[in-house]
Amino acid sequence: MIKLGLTGSIGMGKSTTASMFRDADIPVWDADAAVHELYSAGGAAVGPIQSLFSGAIVDNAVSRDALKQIIQSDPNALPAIEKIVHPLVADHRANFIAAHADAELVVFDIPLLFETGADAWLDKVLVVSCPPEVQAERVLSRGTMTPEQFDMIRSRQMPDAEKRARADYIIETLTLDGTAADVRHLISDLTNGANHA
């Protein structure tokens, strides 16, 4: 099995690229979706977080908005939450790998891949990228955030140039057709004659 990490800054086309891998029948593990599942009603993170921060629980699920308020007001909250969530995410990922043990290629969609050191356990890393003006246009055209919020998020993420420098593969996401073709070529390169255990 080849473990391919997929990452890219906000607006670079990571989610779209992940969908293209899924469309090609490649298993994709989504870090954000895993956390969402852990936080939802009945999720494994709800009980442990409730025991520490009861105010974070709304309708038997972890409220991300309430959690944000707690983290902003309590400097010790984030490390405590991470101590709960990180092992649960690792277990979720391990179960996913076990469920797809016979797959030649598995993709791991991780927004903060380099920032969290995930490249240490991955075989290869794919970074999706586009010019800064295209990135800004995509994000701001969604109408979900202000230019200031976008700049703040971008400032917290590793610069695109650094991600590209550390990547094994880079896909420029300028057009859907071009991106899809690059994804197909990469899948072919990684799965043809791959002799990874």
C-alpha positions, 0 to 999 in steps of 0.5 A: 500500500502506498500512503499518499498525503494530499494537502494544499492551502485554502482555495487551492483545490484540495477538496476537488482533487480529493473527489477526483481520487474518490471518483477513480475508486481510490480510498480517501481518508479525510482528516476534517471529516474524521474530526466531524464524525468524532464531534457529532452526536454519539462520536467518540470525542463527545464524552471526553470533551464533555467531562472537561468542558461541559459548555462545549456540548450542544444537543449531545454533540461538540459545538465547534463554535462553543469550543472556539470560545472556550479555546479563546478564553482558556489558554490551557484548553487547546492542549487538553482538547488535542490530547483527547482528539489526536489519539482518536483521529489516529485510531480513526485513521488506523481503522481506515487503513485496516479496512483498505489493507488490500488497496494499492494506493490510499490517499490521506486528505490532511489540511495541515499535513506538514504543520502536524508532521504527518509527512513522517508516516506518509510514503509520498506527498501531493501538494495542490497549488494555483497562483495567489490571485486565483486562490484569492478569487476562489476563496472570496467568491464563495462569500463565506469570509472577508478578505481579512479573515482569508489573510488571517487563515493564510498567515497561519498556514505554511506558505505555498512555496514551502509546501511545494518545495517539500512535496513529492508531487505538485498538481496545478489546479487551474482547470478541472480537466487539467487537474483530472488528467494529472490525477489520472496520470499520478494514479497510473504512475503510483499503481503500475508496478508498485511493489510497496508492501 
